[in-house]
Amino acid sequence: MGTDVSRQQFTGADRVRFRRQVGRGTEAIARMLADGLFTDQGRPPQPLLGMEVELNLVDDDMEPAMANAEVLDAIADPDYQTELGQFNIEINVAPRPFTTDDTMSLEQSLRTSLNRAEGHAAQVNSHLVMVGMLPTLRTEHFAHHWISANPRYDLLNQQIFAARGEDIEIDITGVPLGDHHDVERLHTETDSILPEAACTSLQLHLRVAPEDFAAHWNAAQAIVGVQVALAANAPFLAGNALWHESRIPVFEQATDTRPLELKNQGVRPRVWFGERWITTIFDLFEENTRYFPALLPVSTDVDPLARLDAGEIPALDELRLHNGTVYRWNRPVYDVVDGHAHLRVENRVLPAGPTVVDTMANAAFYYGLVRGLVEADRPLWSQMSFDAAAENLHAGARRGLDAQLYWPSIGWVRPDELTLRRLLPIADHGLQSFGVSDKARSRYLSVIEGRCLNRQTGAAWQRRAVAEREQAGDHRSDALRGMLRDYVGLMHEGEPVHSWGI
């Protein structure tokens, strides 16, 4: 959704033209695959680590700070950009080599950048928080007037509601904080898509050769349940204790263009896990074209097939814009840099935070595990159903390290046990295959190991901290603010979350 769009109304002709352009873009992808026109075709690209980190803004009282315009002016760095809500910003980390100790230099660069940005934000009475969901957000913060000023966000909001025809319902039943707590439920309706802005994520990009795309995407899909369970960091919203990684159900519901009747008909949701393992990236772009109507039908006059006939690489503006409004947890990305086309897998399932080193550990575990599974003698996805992978996602998000996940040759297993017994060696092998140094591999995978051994994720720490404050007499709102203040302090200290005390 990075493209700036400003059209406020679309006609039927706009939609027909856009559909035709997306279809021709899909045909262009097929031709480019067949003719070997991608830069990396036949030779895997140099490993690069690229990421986007979404951040929340709070004031001195740990309340959401609706100040992203002022904060961005103060930071004055093009790497930082607006996000959907006025309480959000995002940092885009330029791709870096993913070899030797380069990951550790990236960690230091990210830490330095965030510290500098925090210093500038403090000048306008705001502070940055890396967390999957801001614990002090309440339903009144979802009012339409808190959408960021960029016209594309309000336009997206209008189009989702025009497609849906009614207010959005958020209905999530949580997991008790402990033995003496009741199950809590968030059930609310909203006239904006701002609950989506509550879902602040870490997005990881991996550039791959076209012939290797399907294996990397399938591997990424197969591990999402483990990813969210190990990295869960979003347990509270609107004062309620929900899932360990509440971003997953909130995002699924906040951007749902289907009223109940279309759900009952089996119409596919825009936040979509998918429905099958794939054999080529073309499968995903074809599904996007066949199943999803346009949300932002902004067309150019460029014929992508004519560009190909002229020996040029097409930008495929319509296909890329459409692809950006189908919210797959692992999204295919087509991009053109300096006239050369390439493909990426964008992993979107992880929350932000809690610390820079936790963020880097989540990235290293993902990249290493995907690479290790791709290089395995027998593909993991040939041993488990696609539905099992989808169920693992929701199980891991709901219960975190207490989830029971299905894994081939093991059966039902907790994610921490699975990681310690099976997945850490695979991730280590994958990182070694990328060329990551022994020092870097040990630094980041030991963080994942520590979470499993201590059974403490960001979500588990938040839940315990709030429960203890409530046992000491705090009301929920005070417990959340106090917990968040402690969280921010520990985030700045920078030690990984598995070592945090209450």
N, C-alpha and C positions, 0 to 999 in steps of 0.2 A: 504493500500500500504506500510505498515511498513516493509514487508519482503524484505531483500536485494536480488536482482537478478542481475546477471552479464552476462547472455547469450545474445549475440548480434544478433544471427540469429536463426530462428526456421524453422524446416522442416514440411512438411505435416504430417509426422509420429508423430512429437512432438504434433501437434494439435489434432490428433486423440487420442493419448494416454492421453492427458490432458482432453479432453472431456469425455473419459471413466472414468477417475478418479473423475472428478467433478460429473458425474452421479452416481457413486458408493458412493460418499460422500453424495449426496442427499438421496440415499436409506438408508444410515447409519443414517441420521437424522430422517427419518421416523421410522426406527426400534427403535431408542433410545427414541423417543416420545412414541411409542406404549409400550415399555418395561419399561418405568419409569426410565431411566438411567441418567437423569439430576439431579444434586445435589438438585435443588430447587423444584423438582416435588412434588406437594402435600403440600408444605409448603413455602409460600412466603419468599424470603431472607430478611435479615436485610437491611433496606434502606441505600444505599451508594450513595454519590454524587461524580461522576468522570467527569473530563472535560479536554479538550485540547483547548489551546488558541493560535491562530496564530498571529504573530507579524510582523510588518514592520520595516525596518531599514532606517534611514535617516542620512544625514550628517549635518553639522552646518548650511548649507544653505537651509535645508528642502528638498533637492533633495534625490532620492533613493540612498542608500549606498549599493553597490554591495560587501558586506563584511561579509556574514554570516559565512564563514569559520574562519575568524579572530575573529569575535565576539564570536563564540562558543568556540574557544580556550581561549579567555579571560575570559569568564564566567566559563568554566571548571565545568559544572554541568550536570550530565547525564539526568536530567529532561528536559534540553533544547536540541532540535534536529534541523537538517536541514529541510527545506521545498523546494518546487520545484524551486523557484527563489532565486538568490543570495541576493535579498533584503528581504528575509523572514527567520524567525526562528519560532519554536513552543515550547511552554512549555506544558508538560504533567503533570497534577495534579493528584497525586495518589488518589484513591478512599478513601473517609472519611465517617464516620457515618453521616447520614442525620437526626439527632434527636437533641432535646433540643437546646443548643446554639452552636452546633458543626459547623453550617454554618458560624457563626461569627468568630470562630477560623480559619476556612478555609480562610475567607476573609482576616484576618490579615496575615496569612501565605503566601497567594498569593501576597499581597501588599509588604511584606518584601522581598520575592523572586524576584519580578520584580524590586524593588528599588536596590537590590544588583546587579542584572544583568545589569541594566542601568548604575550603577557605573563602572562596568567592561567594558561595551561596549564603554563608553565615553573615556576610555583609548586608544581605537583604532579609535577615531574620529567618532563614530557612536552613534545613539540614538534609543531607542525602541519606537514604536508608536502602540497603540491599536486602530485600526480603521478598518472598513470593507473594505475599498479600499483606497489606498494611493493617496491623491488628486494630488500629483505632478508627478505621473507616466505618461509617454508619450509613444507613439507607439515605439520609438526607444529602449525603455527598454524591448521590447518583442523579441529582437533579440536572436537567438539560443544560442549565446555564454554566455548569462546571466543565463542559466540553471545551477542549483547547480551541484557540481562536482560528487555527488553520482551517480554511473552508472545506478541505477534503474530509475532515472528521465529521462535521455537521452534515455534509452531503451523504456520507456513508450511513450515518444515523437515520437520515430521512429515507434512504433507499431500503434499509433493512425493515423499517416500520411500514413502508409502503408495501413491501412484499408480504409481510406478516399480517398486516391489517388489524392488529390489536396490540395491547401492551405486552411487554415481556414478563414472563413469570419465572422467578427464581425459587426453586423448591429443593432444599437439600437437608437430609436427615444426617446428623453428625454421629460421632463416636464419643462415648463418655470420657471425660477427663480422667476418671479413676473409679474405683469400686463404689464410692459414695456419691457419685454424680449421676444425674439423669441424662438420658439422650436428649440433645438439643436439636432444634430444627429452625432453619431460616426459610420462611415462606413470605415472599414479598412480590409485588408487581412494580414495574418501573416503566416510565415513558421515554427512557433513553438507553443507549447501549453502554452507559458508563460502568456497569458492573464488569464489563470486559476490561476496563482500565484498571480495575483492582488486581488483575492477574499480571503481575510483573515477572518477566521470565528472563532466562538466559538462552539465547539462540545461537547454535553452533553450526558453522558451515564447513562442508568438506567437498572440495573439488575432486571429481572423479572422471575417469575415461568413460565414454558412452557405453562401451561394451561391459564395463564393470558396475554400471549404475544399479542395475536390478539387484545384484548381490549385496551391495552396500545398503540399499533401501530396505531390502528384506531383513538384513541383519539388524538395522536400526529399529525396524518395527518389532522384531522379536524380543528386544531387550527393554522396551519402554517401561514395562511394569517394574523391573528391577531398578531402572533409573529413578523413577519417581519415588519408590520406596526408600532408596538410599539417600536421596537428596531432598526429601519432603521438607517444606519450609513455609507452609501456608495454612495453618490450622484454624485461624479465626477470621470471621467476617461479620460485621454488623453486630458485634457483641456476642456472637455465638461460637461455640466450639464445634467445628464441622469436621471435615476430613483432615487427615494429616497433610494432604496436598489438595486443598480445596480449589486451587486454580482449575483443575481439570473439569469438575462439574459446572463451576461458575462460567468458565469460558464456553463450554458446550451450550449452556442455556442462554447466555447473554447475547449470542450472535445467531440464535436460531430463527431463521426466516419462516418456519413452518407453524401455522396454527395447528391445533390438536387434530383436526380432520386430516391434514396432510401427513402428520405423524402416523396416524392410524392407517393411512394408505401405504406406508412404507417409503415415503419420499425421503431421499437421503439428506442428512443435515449438512450445513456448511462447515461446521467443525466436525471433521470426519477422520476416523481412523483408517477407513478403507474397508474392503471386503474380500481381498484375495492377495496372495503373493504375486509378484509381477515377473515378467521375463524381459522387459525393456522399459525405459523411461517413457516411451510412447504410450504405454498402457495408461499412465497417470494423466498425461495431457489429454488423451482421448476421453477418459472418464470425465475430466473437468468440462470438456466441450459438450459431451452428450447429456450430462446429468444436471448441470447447474446453470440457471439463467443468469444473465448479467446483473450485477449490482450497480456498476458504474460504466454504462455503455458509451465511453468516450472513444471515438474512432479517428484515425488518420486517413489520408487518401493514399497511403503507400500499400501497394500490392506485394506481399512478401514473396509470392511465387514469381512475379515478374523480376524482383530483385535477384532471386536465385538464377533465373534465366540470363540475367545480365552479368552473372559471375560475381555478385556481391553477397555479403552476409546480411540477412535482414535483421532488424532490431526486434521485430515481433512485439510491438508495443501493446497491442490489444491482448494477445495471449498472455503476456507478462502481467498486465493489469488484472485480467480475469483470474489468473493463477494466484494473485495476491489476495483475492477475496474468497478463495476456497481454503479453509483453515485446516489443512492436514497437520497432524502432529509431526510427521516427517514429510516435508514439502519438496517437490522437485523445483529446481531453479534453473532457468535458461538465462544466460547473460552474455553480453558482447563487450569485450574490452579491446580497444585499439583495433577494431575490425575483425577480431577473432572470437568465435563462439565457444563457450564451454558450458558444462553442466555441474551443478552442485546438489548435494543433499543438505537440506536445512532442517536440523533437529530442533524442535520447538517445545519439547515436553518438560524441560527443566525449569525450576524456579530460580530467581536471582538469590545470591547470597549463600550463607550468612556473611562470609568473609572473602577476601580476594583469594586466599589459598584454598578455601573450600570450592570456590568457583573454578579455579584451575584444576583441582582434583576431579571435580565433576566432568570437566572437559576431557582431561586425560583418560579417565575411566571410559568415557563414551568412545573416544577415538580409538583407544587401544582395544577395547572389546569388539567394536565393529570390525577393525582390521583383523583381529585374531579369528573371529568367526568366519570372515570372508575367506581366509586362508586355510580353514579347517578342511580335513579330507572329506567330510560329509557335511553338507550344509545343514545348519540347525533348522532352517525353515522347511526342510524336507522331512523333519521328524516331529513337527507339531502343527496343529491346525491353526489357521489364521484366527479363528474365533478364540482359541486359547490365548493367543497373544493379546487380543483386544480385552479379554476378561482379566488378564494379568494387569493391564493398565489401570483399570478401575479398582481392582483389589489392592494394588500397591498404593494408589492414591488415597484410598479410603483408610487403610489401617497402617500404612508405613511399614516399619520393621516387624509388626505383628501380623502382616498379611500372610496368606498361604497362596503361593504362586505355583502354577504348573510348569514343570521343566522336563524335557525328554530324558528318559533313562533314569530319572529320579522320582517323578511323580510330584506330589504336593510337598512344598518345602518353603521355609521362611526365607526371605530375600537375603538376610545377613548370613545365614548358614550356607545358602547357595553361593554367595559371593566368596566367602572364605574357602569353601571346599572346591569350587569349580572355576569361578569367573576371574578372580584376581590373577591366576597364572595365565589365563587366556589373554587378559588385558595387558599383562606384562610382555607377553610374546608379541602382541600387536604393536605396542609402543616400540619395542626393540626392532621390529620390522620397519617401522617408520624411521628409525635411526635416532630415537630419543635416548639420551645418555642414561647410564646407570644411576647417576645422582638424581636426575629429574624423575626418572621412573620411581625410584625409591621414595622421593619426597611426596609425590602426589598419590601414589597407590597406598602408601602408609596412612594417609588421611582417610581413604575409603576403608582400609582395614580397621583403623581406630574407631570409626563410626559403628562398624559391625561388632567389634569386641565390646565397646562401651554401650552399644545399643542406644546411641544418642545422635539423632539428626537435629536440624534446626527446629522442626515441628515438635519433636519429642521434648526438646529443651523448653520451647515456648509453653507447651501444655503443662509441663511440670512446674515451671515458674509461676504460671497463673494459678494453678491448683494450690500451691503452697501459700501464695499471697492471700487467696480466698480463705484458706484454713486459718490464716493469721487474722482474719477479720475484714479484709478489703472487699468492697463491692466489685463487681466484674469490671466496670469502667475504670476504677482506680487500679485494679490489678493489671489490666491491659496496658495502661499508661506507664505504670511502674516497671512492668516487664519490658516494655519497649525501650524505656530509658536505659535499663541494664543491657539490653540487646545492642543498642547503638554504641554504648561504651565498649562492650566486648568486641563488636564489629571493628571499631577503630584500633583496639589493641592488636587484633589480627591473628590471634591464635585460633586454630581450627575448632569447629563447634563441638566436636566430640570431647574436647578437653574442658569445656565450659562448666563451671559450677553454678549452683543456684544461689 
